[in-house]
Amino acid sequence: MSLWRSGGIEHYTAGETGFKGERWASTERFAVNDERIWLDALPEAFSGLRVVQISDIHHGLFLPRKWLAEAVQQTNSLQADIVVLTGDFVTYSRANIEPAAEILGRLRARYGVLAVLGNHDFRVGRMQ
C-alpha cells in the first residue's frame, strides 16, 4: 500500500493492492478515491450507501483555513449519505481547535456527520 502525504492530510491508496478504484483530484491538494465495497451480509437497506471519510487534517500546522474550507467544499460536492471524520483535526495548538470546528461544521450529509478524536487531538494543549 502506498502513502501519499501533502499538506498534513494522509491518504492511503489501494493502487498497489490490485483493486482498481476510480481516483480523481479536483485540486492539487486533495485526492478522492471512489472505492466500492461488497459485503455479503450487508442488509439491503445499506446497499449503495455513500460514505466519505476525512482523516488526519492536522489543521494549523500543515493545513491552513483556506485549504480546509476547500476540503469541506469538495466533500459536500460528493453528496455523501454519511461523512465520517476519523481524528487528528489539529496537531500542536489548542488555538486551531475552534477554527477547525467552525469550518468542519459546514460539512453536510444526508444522514449526518460523525466524528471521533485522534491521538493528536487528545495531546493538544497538554503542555499549556
Residue pairs with C-beta under 8 A, 6 or more apart in sequence:
1 12
1 13
1 14
1 16
1 17
2 12
2 13
2 15
2 16
3 10
3 11
3 12
4 10
4 11
4 12
4 13
4 31
5 11
6 29
7 29
7 62
7 63
7 67
8 56
8 57
8 58
8 59
8 61
8 62
8 63
8 91
9 29
9 30
9 55
9 56
9 57
9 58
9 62
9 63
9 71
10 55
10 56
11 31
11 33
13 23
13 31
13 33
14 21
14 33
14 35
15 23
19 35
21 33
21 34
21 35
21 36
22 33
22 34
23 31
23 32
23 33
23 34
24 31
24 32
24 34
25 31
25 32
26 32
26 74
26 77
27 70
27 74
29 67
29 70
29 71
30 70
30 71
30 74
32 74
32 78
49 81
49 82
50 78
50 79
50 80
50 81
50 82
51 80
51 81
51 82
51 83
51 84
52 75
52 78
52 80
52 82
52 83
52 84
52 109
53 83
53 84
53 85
53 86
54 71
54 75
54 83
54 84
54 85
54 86
55 85
55 86
55 87
55 88
55 118
56 86
56 87
56 88
56 118
57 63
57 68
57 71
57 85
57 88
57 89
57 90
57 100
57 104
58 88
58 89
58 90
58 91
58 120
59 65
59 68
59 89
59 90
59 91
59 96
59 99
59 100
59 103
60 90
60 91
60 92
60 93
60 95
60 96
60 99
60 100
61 90
61 91
61 92
61 93
61 96
62 91
63 71
65 99
65 103
68 100
68 103
68 104
69 103
69 106
72 103
72 104
72 106
72 107
75 83
75 107
76 106
76 107
76 108
79 110
80 109
80 110
81 109
81 110
81 111
82 109
82 110
82 111
82 112
82 113
82 114
83 107
83 108
83 109
83 112
83 113
83 114
84 113
84 114
84 115
85 104
85 107
85 113
85 114
85 115
85 116
86 115
86 116
86 118
87 115
87 116
87 117
87 118
87 119
87 120
87 121
88 118
88 119
88 120
88 121
89 96
89 97
89 100
89 101
89 104
89 115
89 117
89 118
89 120
89 121
90 96
90 97
90 100
90 120
90 121
90 124
91 120
91 124
92 120
92 124
93 124
93 125
94 124
94 125
94 128
96 124
97 124
104 113
104 115
107 113
